[in-house]
Amino acid sequence: MGVTTLGGTAIFHGFIFGIATAVGNLNGSSTELKVYPNPAKDYLIIEHPAANKPAYIKCIDAFGRMVEIVSVKRDDTKTQVNIGSLSAGVYQIIWSDGKTLLTKTALIIR
């Protein structure tokens, strides 16, 4: 796979791809999950469904590594996640109560 942009090309594990000049839909795929501010620097506010049992929020980096996990209390619908220690980049934000899994994409800037 190869993509060439004005910014040049890069190689990662046998793939050639252009330097990212933009990020796709930062609102992701779930309408039940809201993540803001986006882009963010120090924290994210995540609005999610109320769970009738404990749930969690995970932050997954571009390499697929879980870099943050936050427990969500029963019946909460809004959670603040401190992202001050995370590197700049694109992250998948995942909310799950063990039955339902919702995702959004967030951009962290420094």
C-alpha positions as CSV (number, residue, x, y, z in Angstrom):
1,M,0.0,0.0,0.0
2,G,1.5,3.4,-0.9
3,V,0.3,6.9,-0.5
4,T,2.3,10.0,-1.5
5,T,1.4,13.4,-0.2
6,L,3.0,16.8,-0.4
7,G,4.5,16.1,3.0
8,G,6.3,13.0,1.7
9,T,6.1,9.3,2.6
10,A,6.9,7.1,5.5
11,I,7.3,3.3,6.0
12,F,5.9,1.3,8.8
13,H,6.2,-2.5,8.9
14,G,6.3,-2.8,5.1
15,F,3.5,-0.3,4.4
16,I,4.2,3.1,2.8
17,F,1.9,5.9,3.8
18,G,1.8,9.6,3.6
19,I,2.3,12.0,6.5
20,A,-1.1,12.7,8.1
21,T,-2.3,16.2,7.3
22,A,-5.8,15.7,8.8
23,V,-7.8,13.4,10.9
24,G,-11.1,12.0,9.7
25,N,-14.4,12.4,11.6
26,L,-13.3,13.2,15.2
27,N,-16.8,12.5,16.3
28,G,-16.3,8.8,15.6
29,S,-19.1,6.3,15.2
30,S,-21.2,6.3,18.4
31,T,-24.1,8.8,18.7
32,E,-24.6,7.8,22.3
33,L,-21.1,8.8,23.2
34,K,-19.9,12.4,23.3
35,V,-16.3,13.4,23.8
36,Y,-15.2,17.0,24.2
37,P,-13.2,19.2,24.0
38,N,-11.9,17.7,20.8
39,P,-9.0,18.4,20.3
40,A,-8.0,18.4,23.9
41,K,-5.0,19.2,26.1
42,D,-5.5,18.3,29.7
43,Y,-8.8,16.5,30.1
44,L,-11.7,15.0,28.2
45,I,-15.3,15.1,29.2
46,I,-17.1,11.9,28.1
47,E,-20.9,11.8,28.1
48,H,-22.2,8.3,28.0
49,P,-25.2,6.2,28.8
50,A,-26.0,5.4,32.5
51,A,-24.9,1.9,33.3
52,N,-26.8,-0.3,35.7
53,K,-23.5,-1.8,36.7
54,P,-19.9,-0.5,36.8
55,A,-18.5,0.5,33.5
56,Y,-15.1,1.7,32.2
57,I,-13.6,4.2,29.7
58,K,-10.4,3.2,27.9
59,C,-8.0,5.4,25.9
60,I,-6.3,3.4,23.1
61,D,-3.3,5.0,21.3
62,A,-2.6,4.7,17.5
63,F,-0.5,1.6,18.2
64,G,-3.4,-0.2,19.9
65,R,-2.0,0.2,23.4
66,M,-4.4,0.9,26.3
67,V,-2.8,4.0,27.8
68,E,-5.5,5.0,30.3
69,I,-8.5,3.2,31.9
70,V,-11.0,4.9,34.2
71,S,-13.8,3.2,36.2
72,V,-17.3,4.7,35.7
73,K,-19.6,4.5,38.6
74,R,-23.1,3.0,38.3
75,D,-25.7,5.5,37.0
76,D,-23.1,8.2,36.1
77,T,-23.6,9.8,32.6
78,K,-20.6,12.1,32.5
79,T,-17.0,11.3,33.3
80,Q,-13.9,13.5,33.2
81,V,-10.6,11.8,32.1
82,N,-7.3,13.4,32.9
83,I,-5.1,13.2,29.7
84,G,-2.3,15.5,30.8
85,S,0.2,12.7,30.8
86,L,-0.6,11.3,27.4
87,S,1.4,12.2,24.3
88,A,-0.1,14.2,21.4
89,G,-1.9,12.0,18.9
90,V,-5.1,10.3,17.9
91,Y,-6.8,8.1,20.5
92,Q,-9.8,5.8,20.4
93,I,-12.0,6.5,23.4
94,I,-14.0,3.3,24.4
95,W,-16.9,3.2,26.9
96,S,-18.2,-0.2,27.9
97,D,-20.4,-1.7,30.6
98,G,-19.5,-5.2,29.6
99,K,-22.5,-5.6,27.3
100,T,-22.4,-2.4,25.2
101,L,-19.3,-1.0,23.6
102,L,-19.2,2.6,22.3
103,T,-16.3,4.4,20.6
104,K,-15.2,7.9,19.6
105,T,-12.0,9.3,18.3
106,A,-10.2,12.1,20.1
107,L,-7.2,14.2,19.2
108,I,-4.8,15.2,22.0
109,I,-2.6,18.2,21.3
110,R,0.3,19.7,23.2
